[in-house]
Amino acid sequence: MSKPSVINIGFCGLGTVGQGVWKHLSASRAALEARLGARLELYRVAVRNPGKARGVDIPAAKLTTDALAVAIDPAVHIVCELIGGTALAREVTLAALARGKIVVSANKALLCESGAEIFAAARKGGGHFFFEASVAGGIPIIKALREGLIANRFPRIYGILNGTCNYLLTRMEREGVSYADVLADAKRLGYAEADETLDVQGWDTAHKAAILAYLAHGMWVKTDQMLVEGITRITQTDIVHAAQLGYGIKLLAVITRDFEANQLFVRVHPTLLPRRLVLANVDGVYNGIAVTGDVVGTTIYIGRGAGQDATASAVIGDIADAVTLLTSGKSVVVPDEAAAIHAGGRKGVKLAPLESICSRYYLRLEVRDQPGVLAQVATIMAQNRVSIESVIQRGSRLPDAAMLILTTHQSNEQAIRTTLAGLAQLASVLEEPLLLRIGDFEE
Ligand code: HSE
């Protein structure tokens, strides 16, 4: 392929992130061109509604409604897929890769759903797929895993990967409001997904966890193979009691690999993090990721995880890598499979069984306020060999009821699930208990 000196960038989608990329690329174009040694042309933009008012000024002649036409236009070198969703975005991505183009994407849902197909299409068509903006907004975590930490295998990666949930949990803690009360602000600030259930039910974090697990271990774990719980059942009560016990509540992705047993486990759930841990103090829209490598030890990354500017920063980082590849023929990006194999390999790796996940647990129960109820709860726990560490009893919002907050000593997921099933059978337990994990991580 001849090496172009003008790089034409085509945009498919110009929502919050796309407008941010346009704005910052326009503002810093001269500096970027000087660093990269090539001219950048914001060549074509596909949008659903060309008449819509936008925060950036785009010449009408550059606008089209045909995203596929931008993706296959022979003059376009780099396709920025910022449409979102998994239907048109997939079509556009595969069409561009089949023509040997470089696709830059922030689309974690698409990558999680069709990652194997996308990388196969890139190999077959001679294209490349760059996706730094898909995980943790402005934090260059993908570069860190693939490049800076290439000497390592990763027994554990855990992190706050959803800016919306962290913003909601932080405001719940500071202002005593419910998550529903601040969700509108998260949407207005451009943090939340178009369908915010992806954020609050944990799916967005699960998509990002799948991408990190693939990079670290070479295996695509489907979201239905993970344990995924969101933040919708967390109340002020939980936040207040967690704080009294010395914890902050964070929605975490936890990716653990036991290299001896060759087992991988990926889970997403709200977690009580001891305040001494750095990530327990990562607040607001910030994300934080603690990566433990067998050579380096633990490294921690913190930065804005959502929003126009942070995500645009990651997309432009990928565009810069794409320009370098186009102009020098050299990839600064380690090919995905090579990186994954280096990082520990997927050979023979299996998903770990539930009982291999050990934790301390936090349980909130609404029970009848009658003699013997505490003993019934304790009996079910004892039958499942779940040992109680602490008990707090408070008044309940329900009539003639009490709220119990229990923490346990180390147990495992299988035992705690059987315990929950047993508790659900008790007539004295009035609502589905809330179960949270306690994250006793080392840094
Ligand atoms: N909705 C996502 C978040 C956007 O809140 O983290 C960034 O991926």
Boltz pocket constraint, residues with backbone or C-beta under 6 A from the ligand:
constraints:
  - pocket:
      binder: B
      contacts: [[A, 106], [A, 133], [A, 134], [A, 136], [A, 137], [A, 161], [A, 162], [A, 163], [A, 164], [A, 165], [A, 190], [A, 191], [A, 192], [A, 193], [A, 199], [A, 204], [A, 305], [A, 306], [A, 307]]
      max_distance: 6.0
